Amino acid sequence: MTDGTPPPELRRDPITSNWVILAAGRSKRPHAPAAARVQKGRQQRDCPFCEGRESETPPEICACRTCEGHDCPGWTIRVFPNKFPILTRTAPTANRNQAADPDRRPAAGSHEVIVDSPFHNLTPWEIGRDQVLAMLQMYRDRILAYRSDALVEYVHIIRNHKAGGAASQEHPHSQLFGLPFIPPMIDSELSGFEGEWSTEAACLMCDIIRDEEGNESRMVDANDSFVAFSPFASRLPYETWIVPREHQQRFEDCGDLDSMAELMTGLLNRYRTQLGDPPFNYWIHTYPLHGESRPFHWHLEIMPRITVPGGLEMGAGVWVNTVAPEDAATALRKK
């Protein structure tokens, strides 16, 4: 590039072996997400997730409460079935056409809403570390609740932040999907962990952590139990992973969620201060509920939605990232 911008570069993800394209020059013509509507006040009269409107949601499954009760005010985190589920416990049995077609079956599973802030306009990380910790503990408890569920093979927990991150409600919340199959991305990662980069005595993610800490250019933050870094083959600008230093297959077996909450609170608040609070998505990649024979190392992935995926990403599965992960990490390290 004549203006000093580095030329495009191909990088391969060390876990999935998928290629991404770093093209910093395209950042000069990014898609600007629509500005989010600023909310005033701690509750909104038309929001079914706000405290005091518990009757407008399905009956709660569980909650963190400061007082006794059920489906009433006084909670800090509240969980209930999604009113418009994509998977349901009451899915009908297969009809005659489905029974004859091995590629069709009822969408049996689970879909929950985790309202992880009692305030309409304050996310858990804005409230503080204790609220983030309570949220992570609820994630853990809900996954553990499915360990004996024969219907669910994998529990996928996500957050869609803001409308640009596909959130249908502005009130801060996460979602849980109890899937009756192992999703393709998890299966791809499982294959990567047991592929040519790993051996029976080594973990690919543990190797990545050592490499990132040794290199430091993509490190964002760290404490005694967790590291946060911009992956070598980042798919979108400012993608960041939070990974436990200790080798663990499953998120729900983590014994130090306090340290994760501390690091996560600081990181997501820097998304607000350094990046202008962009829409983003995050999800936890953990081991399937049943079995332990395949190598894996759980982690949380955060994907800001600063640019919009186009035809190459959606049509060919090739991601184009306009911000090098080394530059992203430099920006996010600033406090």
C-alpha positions in Angstrom: 0.0 0.0 0.0 1.4 3.4 -0.9 -0.1 5.1 2.1 1.8 2.9 4.6 -1.1 0.5 5.2 0.2 -3.1 5.4 -0.8 -5.3 2.5 -3.5 -7.9 3.0 -2.4 -11.0 4.8 -3.8 -14.6 5.1 -3.8 -16.2 8.6 -5.0 -19.6 9.5 -6.8 -20.3 12.8 -4.6 -22.8 14.7 -7.7 -24.6 16.1 -10.2 -24.9 13.3 -7.6 -24.5 10.4 -9.9 -21.9 8.8 -8.3 -19.0 6.9 -9.1 -15.3 7.5 -7.9 -12.3 5.6 -6.4 -9.3 7.4 -7.1 -6.2 5.2 -6.4 -3.1 7.2 -6.9 -0.9 4.2 -10.6 -1.6 4.2 -11.0 0.1 7.6 -11.1 3.4 5.8 -14.5 2.5 4.5 -16.2 0.8 7.4 -19.9 0.3 7.9 -21.0 2.5 10.8 -23.6 0.9 13.0 -26.7 2.9 13.8 -26.5 4.8 17.1 -28.3 3.1 19.9 -31.3 4.9 21.4 -30.2 6.4 24.7 -32.4 5.2 27.6 -33.2 7.4 30.6 -34.1 6.1 33.9 -33.5 2.7 35.4 -36.7 1.0 34.4 -38.8 1.3 31.2 -42.5 1.1 31.3 -42.8 -1.0 28.1 -40.0 -3.5 29.0 -41.1 -6.9 30.1 -37.6 -7.6 31.5 -37.6 -4.8 34.0 -38.2 -5.3 37.7 -41.8 -5.1 38.6 -43.1 -6.5 35.3 -42.5 -10.2 36.2 -46.0 -11.2 35.2 -45.3 -10.3 31.6 -42.7 -13.1 31.2 -43.1 -16.9 31.5 -42.8 -18.1 35.1 -39.2 -18.0 36.3 -37.0 -21.0 36.4 -34.7 -19.6 39.1 -33.4 -16.2 40.3 -30.8 -14.5 42.5 -32.9 -12.6 45.0 -32.4 -10.3 47.9 -35.7 -11.4 49.5 -37.9 -14.4 49.4 -40.4 -14.8 46.6 -41.1 -16.0 43.1 -42.0 -14.0 40.0 -41.9 -10.8 42.0 -39.5 -7.8 42.5 -36.3 -8.1 44.6 -34.1 -10.0 42.2 -30.6 -9.3 40.8 -30.7 -12.0 38.1 -33.7 -13.8 36.8 -34.1 -16.8 34.4 -37.2 -17.9 32.6 -38.1 -19.8 29.4 -38.0 -17.7 26.2 -41.5 -16.6 25.3 -40.7 -17.2 21.6 -38.4 -20.2 21.7 -36.5 -21.7 18.8 -36.2 -25.0 20.7 -38.9 -26.3 23.1 -39.4 -29.0 25.7 -42.9 -29.6 24.4 -41.9 -30.2 20.7 -44.4 -32.5 19.0 -43.4 -36.0 18.2 -42.2 -36.7 14.6 -45.0 -36.9 12.1 -45.2 -39.5 9.4 -43.2 -37.4 6.9 -40.5 -36.6 9.4 -40.2 -40.2 10.6 -39.5 -41.2 7.0 -36.9 -38.5 6.5 -33.7 -38.9 8.6 -32.9 -35.2 7.9 -36.0 -33.9 9.7 -37.1 -34.0 13.3 -38.9 -31.8 15.9 -36.9 -28.9 17.4 -36.8 -30.4 20.8 -34.5 -28.7 23.3 -34.5 -25.7 25.6 -34.3 -21.9 25.2 -33.9 -19.7 28.3 -33.6 -15.9 28.9 -31.1 -14.9 31.6 -31.9 -11.3 32.6 -28.5 -10.4 34.2 -29.2 -6.9 35.3 -32.1 -5.5 37.2 -31.6 -2.1 35.5 -32.8 -1.4 32.0 -29.8 0.8 31.1 -27.0 -0.7 33.1 -25.1 -3.8 32.0 -23.6 -6.2 34.6 -20.1 -4.8 33.9 -21.3 -1.2 34.5 -22.8 -2.3 37.8 -19.6 -3.9 38.8 -17.6 -7.1 39.3 -20.0 -8.6 41.8 -22.8 -8.5 39.3 -20.6 -10.0 36.6 -19.7 -12.8 39.0 -23.3 -13.5 39.8 -24.0 -13.7 36.1 -21.2 -16.1 35.5 -22.3 -18.2 38.5 -25.8 -18.4 37.0 -24.3 -19.5 33.7 -22.5 -22.3 35.5 -25.6 -23.3 37.5 -27.8 -23.5 34.4 -25.3 -25.6 32.5 -25.0 -28.0 35.5 -28.8 -28.3 35.6 -28.7 -29.9 32.2 -26.0 -32.5 33.0 -28.6 -35.2 33.6 -30.9 -34.1 30.7 -30.9 -36.9 28.1 -32.5 -34.6 25.5 -29.7 -31.9 25.5 -26.2 -32.6 24.1 -24.7 -29.2 24.3 -25.6 -26.0 26.2 -24.7 -22.8 24.3 -24.8 -19.5 26.3 -24.6 -16.2 24.4 -25.1 -12.4 24.8 -26.3 -10.2 22.0 -25.3 -6.6 23.0 -27.5 -3.9 21.4 -29.6 -4.0 18.3 -26.5 -4.1 16.1 -25.6 -7.3 17.9 -29.1 -8.8 17.2 -30.6 -8.1 20.6 -34.4 -8.0 20.3 -34.7 -6.4 23.8 -32.6 -3.5 25.0 -32.6 -4.7 28.6 -29.3 -6.4 29.3 -29.8 -10.2 29.0 -28.1 -13.4 27.9 -29.7 -16.5 26.3 -29.2 -20.2 26.8 -29.8 -22.8 24.1 -30.1 -26.5 25.1 -29.2 -28.1 21.8 -30.0 -31.7 21.0 -26.8 -32.0 18.9 -23.2 -30.8 19.1 -23.0 -27.5 17.0 -20.7 -27.5 14.0 -18.3 -24.9 15.4 -17.8 -26.9 18.6 -17.3 -30.1 16.6 -14.7 -28.3 14.4 -12.8 -27.1 17.5 -12.9 -30.5 19.0 -11.4 -31.9 15.8 -8.8 -29.2 15.9 -7.7 -30.0 19.4 -7.2 -33.6 18.6 -5.6 -33.0 15.2 -2.0 -32.6 14.1 -1.2 -29.6 16.4 -1.8 -31.6 19.6 -0.6 -34.8 21.3 -1.9 -36.9 24.1 0.4 -35.0 26.5 -0.3 -31.5 25.3 -3.2 -29.1 24.8 -3.4 -26.8 21.8 -4.9 -23.9 23.8 -2.3 -24.2 26.6 0.3 -23.9 23.9 -1.5 -20.8 22.5 -1.6 -19.2 25.9 2.2 -19.7 26.3 2.8 -18.3 22.8 0.6 -15.3 23.4 2.2 -14.5 26.7 5.7 -14.9 25.2 4.9 -12.7 22.2 2.8 -10.1 24.2 1.7 -8.2 21.1 -1.8 -9.7 21.1 -2.2 -9.8 24.9 -5.0 -7.6 26.2 -5.1 -8.4 30.0 -4.3 -11.2 32.4 -4.4 -12.2 36.1 -3.3 -15.3 37.9 -6.2 -17.4 36.6 -7.1 -16.0 33.2 -5.7 -14.4 30.1 -7.4 -12.2 27.5 -5.9 -11.8 24.0 -6.8 -11.0 20.4 -6.5 -14.2 18.5 -3.8 -14.6 15.8 -6.5 -15.2 13.1 -9.1 -12.8 14.4 -12.3 -12.8 12.3 -13.6 -9.4 13.1 -12.0 -6.2 14.5 -11.2 -6.3 18.2 -12.2 -9.9 18.6 -11.0 -11.0 22.1 -10.9 -14.4 23.9 -10.9 -15.0 27.6 -9.2 -18.3 28.5 -8.4 -20.0 31.8 -4.7 -20.6 32.4 -5.6 -24.0 34.1 -6.4 -26.7 31.6 -10.1 -27.3 31.8 -12.6 -28.9 29.4 -15.7 -27.4 30.8 -16.7 -23.9 31.9 -19.1 -25.2 34.5 -16.1 -26.9 36.3 -14.2 -23.6 36.7 -13.3 -23.0 40.3 -12.3 -19.4 40.1 -15.1 -17.4 38.5 -14.1 -14.5 40.7 -10.9 -13.9 38.7 -12.9 -14.3 35.4 -15.4 -11.7 36.6 -12.6 -9.3 37.5 -10.9 -9.6 34.1 -14.2 -9.6 32.1 -15.5 -6.5 33.9 -12.4 -4.5 33.0 -12.3 -5.7 29.4 -16.0 -5.0 28.6 -15.8 -1.6 30.2 -12.8 -0.8 28.0 -15.0 -1.8 25.0 -17.2 1.1 26.3 -14.4 3.6 26.8 -12.0 2.7 24.0 -14.4 1.6 21.3 -17.5 3.7 22.0 -19.6 0.8 23.4 -20.1 -1.0 20.1 -22.6 -3.8 19.5 -21.1 -7.2 20.1 -21.8 -10.8 20.7 -20.1 -13.2 23.1 -20.5 -16.9 23.7 -18.9 -19.6 25.8 -17.3 -22.6 24.0 -17.3 -25.5 26.5 -17.2 -29.2 26.2 -20.4 -31.1 25.4 -22.4 -32.3 28.3 -21.7 -36.0 27.9 -18.3 -37.8 27.7 -14.8 -36.5 28.3 -12.7 -38.5 25.7 -11.8 -35.7 23.3 -9.3 -33.0 24.2 -10.7 -29.4 24.7 -10.0 -26.2 26.6 -13.0 -24.0 27.3 -13.0 -20.3 26.5 -15.2 -17.2 26.0 -15.2 -15.4 22.7 -16.2 -11.7 22.2 -17.0 -10.4 18.7 -17.6 -6.7 18.3 -19.9 -5.8 15.4 -18.0 -2.7 14.1 -18.0 -3.9 10.5 -20.8 -5.8 8.7 -20.0 -9.3 7.3 -20.6 -9.4 3.5 -21.0 -12.0 0.8 -17.5 -13.4 1.2 -18.0 -14.1 4.9 -21.6 -15.4 4.5 -21.2 -17.1 1.1 -17.8 -18.6 1.4 -17.1 -18.7 5.1 -14.0 -16.5 4.7 -13.7 -13.7 7.2 -12.2 -10.3 6.4 -10.8 -8.4 9.3 -9.9 -4.7 8.9 -8.0 -4.3 12.2 -4.9 -6.5 12.8 -5.2 -8.3 16.2 -1.9 -6.7 17.3 -3.4 -3.2 16.8 -6.6 -4.3 18.5 -4.8 -5.5 21.5 -2.8 -2.3 21.8 -6.0 -0.3 21.8 -7.7 -2.5 24.3 -4.8 -2.5 26.7 -5.3 1.2 27.4 -7.1 1.8 30.7 
